[in-house]
Amino acid sequence: MPEYKSSSKLPFIPTESELNMLIGCAGPKLQPFLQTSGKDEYVSKVAITLEEMTKLIEQGFEYVTDTKIGKTTYKLFRKKKVWRPE
């Protein structure tokens, strides 16, 4: 039967500032994959006309849902806020 020894040494856990430095030094393609904050923040926009919807999609917004108030249907869009190191 194998023998196991317990280790009382704690693993290295970087501080938030160390993680921010790492993310800040990474390239723009790698930064989104290194972000670990579960706090996604979004910019939200509303469109009514086809032209408004087209413009938002061209700006990188994604369609979320629509809601009808009275006779008007509003399309809701969102885009993740760009992460900036502190």
TIVOSE-31665 format. One record per residue (C-alpha): residue number from 1; y, z, x; residue in three letters; chain. Coordinates in Angstrom, 1 decimal. Layout:
N
marlum NUM&v Y&w Z&u X&vexfi ALA&kollum A
...
***
This chain:
86
marlum 1&v 0.0&w 0.0&u 0.0&vexfi MET&kollum A
marlum 2&v 3.5&w -0.9&u 1.4&vexfi PRO&kollum A
marlum 3&v 5.9&w 1.8&u 2.3&vexfi GLU&kollum A
marlum 4&v 9.6&w 1.6&u 1.3&vexfi TYR&kollum A
marlum 5&v 12.4&w 3.5&u 2.8&vexfi LYS&kollum A
marlum 6&v 15.5&w 4.2&u 0.7&vexfi SER&kollum A
marlum 7&v 18.9&w 3.3&u 2.2&vexfi SER&kollum A
marlum 8&v 21.8&w 5.5&u 1.5&vexfi SER&kollum A
marlum 9&v 24.3&w 3.0&u 2.9&vexfi LYS&kollum A
marlum 10&v 26.6&w 1.5&u 0.3&vexfi LEU&kollum A
marlum 11&v 27.0&w -2.3&u 0.2&vexfi PRO&kollum A
marlum 12&v 30.4&w -3.8&u 1.3&vexfi PHE&kollum A
marlum 13&v 32.6&w -4.3&u -1.7&vexfi ILE&kollum A
marlum 14&v 35.9&w -6.1&u -0.8&vexfi PRO&kollum A
marlum 15&v 39.1&w -4.8&u -2.3&vexfi THR&kollum A
marlum 16&v 41.1&w -6.8&u -4.8&vexfi GLU&kollum A
marlum 17&v 43.7&w -7.7&u -2.1&vexfi SER&kollum A
marlum 18&v 40.9&w -8.9&u 0.2&vexfi GLU&kollum A
marlum 19&v 39.5&w -11.1&u -2.6&vexfi LEU&kollum A
marlum 20&v 43.0&w -12.5&u -3.3&vexfi ASN&kollum A
marlum 21&v 43.5&w -13.4&u 0.4&vexfi MET&kollum A
marlum 22&v 40.1&w -15.2&u 0.4&vexfi LEU&kollum A
marlum 23&v 41.0&w -17.2&u -2.7&vexfi ILE&kollum A
marlum 24&v 44.5&w -17.9&u -1.4&vexfi GLY&kollum A
marlum 25&v 43.0&w -19.4&u 1.8&vexfi CYS&kollum A
marlum 26&v 40.5&w -21.6&u 0.0&vexfi ALA&kollum A
marlum 27&v 41.4&w -25.2&u -1.0&vexfi GLY&kollum A
marlum 28&v 42.5&w -26.1&u -4.5&vexfi PRO&kollum A
marlum 29&v 39.0&w -27.4&u -5.4&vexfi LYS&kollum A
marlum 30&v 37.3&w -24.2&u -4.3&vexfi LEU&kollum A
marlum 31&v 39.8&w -21.7&u -5.7&vexfi GLN&kollum A
marlum 32&v 38.6&w -21.9&u -9.4&vexfi PRO&kollum A
marlum 33&v 35.0&w -21.1&u -8.3&vexfi PHE&kollum A
marlum 34&v 36.1&w -18.0&u -6.3&vexfi LEU&kollum A
marlum 35&v 38.2&w -16.5&u -9.1&vexfi GLN&kollum A
marlum 36&v 36.3&w -13.5&u -10.4&vexfi THR&kollum A
marlum 37&v 38.8&w -11.9&u -12.7&vexfi SER&kollum A
marlum 38&v 37.3&w -12.1&u -16.2&vexfi GLY&kollum A
marlum 39&v 40.8&w -12.3&u -17.6&vexfi LYS&kollum A
marlum 40&v 41.3&w -16.0&u -18.4&vexfi ASP&kollum A
marlum 41&v 44.8&w -16.7&u -19.5&vexfi GLU&kollum A
marlum 42&v 45.8&w -19.8&u -21.4&vexfi TYR&kollum A
marlum 43&v 48.9&w -21.7&u -22.3&vexfi VAL&kollum A
marlum 44&v 48.6&w -22.6&u -26.0&vexfi SER&kollum A
marlum 45&v 50.3&w -25.6&u -27.8&vexfi LYS&kollum A
marlum 46&v 50.3&w -26.9&u -31.3&vexfi VAL&kollum A
marlum 47&v 50.3&w -30.5&u -32.4&vexfi ALA&kollum A
marlum 48&v 50.8&w -32.2&u -35.7&vexfi ILE&kollum A
marlum 49&v 51.2&w -35.9&u -34.9&vexfi THR&kollum A
marlum 50&v 48.9&w -38.2&u -33.1&vexfi LEU&kollum A
marlum 51&v 51.5&w -38.8&u -30.4&vexfi GLU&kollum A
marlum 52&v 51.8&w -35.0&u -29.8&vexfi GLU&kollum A
marlum 53&v 48.0&w -34.7&u -29.6&vexfi MET&kollum A
marlum 54&v 47.8&w -37.6&u -27.1&vexfi THR&kollum A
marlum 55&v 50.5&w -36.1&u -24.9&vexfi LYS&kollum A
marlum 56&v 48.8&w -32.7&u -24.8&vexfi LEU&kollum A
marlum 57&v 45.4&w -34.2&u -23.9&vexfi ILE&kollum A
marlum 58&v 47.1&w -36.3&u -21.2&vexfi GLU&kollum A
marlum 59&v 48.6&w -33.1&u -19.8&vexfi GLN&kollum A
marlum 60&v 45.1&w -31.5&u -19.5&vexfi GLY&kollum A
marlum 61&v 45.0&w -29.4&u -22.7&vexfi PHE&kollum A
marlum 62&v 41.7&w -29.1&u -24.5&vexfi GLU&kollum A
marlum 63&v 41.3&w -29.1&u -28.3&vexfi TYR&kollum A
marlum 64&v 40.4&w -25.7&u -29.7&vexfi VAL&kollum A
marlum 65&v 40.5&w -25.9&u -33.5&vexfi THR&kollum A
marlum 66&v 42.8&w -26.8&u -36.4&vexfi ASP&kollum A
marlum 67&v 44.2&w -24.9&u -39.2&vexfi THR&kollum A
marlum 68&v 45.8&w -26.0&u -42.5&vexfi LYS&kollum A
marlum 69&v 48.9&w -24.3&u -43.8&vexfi ILE&kollum A
marlum 70&v 50.1&w -25.8&u -47.0&vexfi GLY&kollum A
marlum 71&v 49.7&w -29.5&u -46.8&vexfi LYS&kollum A
marlum 72&v 50.1&w -29.6&u -43.0&vexfi THR&kollum A
marlum 73&v 47.2&w -29.5&u -40.6&vexfi THR&kollum A
marlum 74&v 48.0&w -28.0&u -37.2&vexfi TYR&kollum A
marlum 75&v 45.8&w -28.9&u -34.1&vexfi LYS&kollum A
marlum 76&v 45.6&w -26.0&u -31.6&vexfi LEU&kollum A
marlum 77&v 45.2&w -26.8&u -27.9&vexfi PHE&kollum A
marlum 78&v 44.9&w -24.7&u -24.8&vexfi ARG&kollum A
marlum 79&v 44.9&w -25.0&u -21.0&vexfi LYS&kollum A
marlum 80&v 44.0&w -22.4&u -18.4&vexfi LYS&kollum A
marlum 81&v 47.0&w -21.0&u -16.5&vexfi LYS&kollum A
marlum 82&v 47.0&w -21.9&u -12.9&vexfi VAL&kollum A
marlum 83&v 46.0&w -19.0&u -10.6&vexfi TRP&kollum A
marlum 84&v 48.6&w -18.1&u -8.0&vexfi ARG&kollum A
marlum 85&v 47.9&w -15.6&u -5.3&vexfi PRO&kollum A
marlum 86&v 50.1&w -12.5&u -5.3&vexfi GLU&kollum A
***
